Amino acid sequence: MHRHLVKSALVAGAALAVLSACGTGSGERPSEARGTEAAVPAPPEKKPVKGLPGMPPVLDPEDVYAADRPDKLSPVVKDFPSRVYVPNTESDTVTVIDPKTYEVTETIRVGRQPQHVVPSWDLKTLWVNNNRGHTLTPIDPKTGRAGKDVEVHDPYNLYFTPNGRYAVVMASLDRELVFRDPHTMKVKKTVPVSCYGVNHADFSLDGRYFIVSCEFSGELLKVDTEKMEVVGQQRLPFEGAMPQDVKVSPDGKRFYIADMMAHGMWVLDGDKFTEPTLMPTGKGCHGLYVSRDSREMYVTNRGEGTISVFDFTQGKLTKKWKLPDGGSPDMGGVSADGKVLWLSGRYDAEVYAVDTRTGIQLARIPVGSGPHGLAVYPQPGRYSLGHTGIFR
């Protein structure tokens, strides 16, 4: 009798299991599990980017700034003291500021008319562009000491190809792009251009081309990085245009070019290099700086003392911050932790520190005359493309 009961129980259990597996009920667990799996599809694989030969691999095909996250410092720079280096074009000096105390720690004498302080591709050197002195002054960011000047003609601005093979000098008045050895600065190739006032640039996601602004003739150039040749040129559709800073969008699909006379940013399809459209921001639109989370870009409006905030996802301006007592916000950079935007006050012999969360001015620091392309250093990133700090 006992064995018969056990056998009956086993048969009943098996039958119940079969019914359960069929999912005849409306709330059975197996049915829920299948529904959950269907609601969460596997994320699509990101296609790797075929970059410029010799260029470090693109970390994220959807975010060119993926290496620039807060405090993500390279081992090369992690022990460097945090400083703000301010080139004063009319004082022929570089003012050094401690960003923690907002105090000037040193003033370095350099060559005539320093325009920008530029981190080298390998992150080991800061180059001061002495435009009218026709020299570059190297500064060791570990010690803060300036080295021996290197002769370079008309170095208004300085960039580096993404593979680190060449430095590219923006010889503004010479009307040339000069490709040089990134360490010795010896000339490798000189590219004459027909536009006037080459000054700022940024590279495509794959590093295979870069867009250059020509300030004094209101034009843009597209340059093939590997061939070192101009492959496109166009005049901006605005009478008296004066294009300035250039930045690529995180997804690499658009370039933004500040224009201080059109009072806004030009939005350009870099791949197609078709006619760009203008997005008004404010009087004297000048500098462009991307936030550490790649969501926003800070746009300086030098002619009205304001900073516009552009949202990449929404594709529009969302905020505008006004400096108290006015000012002339020009060039600069974002702190390593992403919390402070540092900007030179071009016509006011001062530097501004602005909270990137609130837009509140944190400090206003007196410096030399004509402060311009200041560099916040060190910053996150694996390598530098130049200017006041374009990192990848």
Secondary structure, DSSP 4 states (H G I P E B T S, - for coil): -HHHHHHHHHHHHHHHHHHHHHT-SSS-HHHHHHHHHHHSPPPPPPPPP--STTPPPPS-TT-TTGGG-TT---TTTTTSPPEEEEEETTTTEEEEEETTTTEEEEEEE-SSSEEEEEE-TTSS-EEEEETTTTEEEEE-TTT--B---EE-SS-SEEEE-TTSS-EEEEETTTTEEEEE-TTT--EEEEEE-SSS-EEEEEE-TTSSEEEEEETTTTEEEEEETTTTEEEEEEE-SSTT--EEEEEE-TTSS-EEEEETTTTEEEEE-TTTT---EEEE--TTEEEEEE-TTSSEEEEEETTTTEEEEEETTTTEEEEEEE-TT---EEEEEE-TTSSEEEEEETTTTEEEEEETTT--EEEEEE-SSSB-B-EEES-SSS-B-BTTT-B-
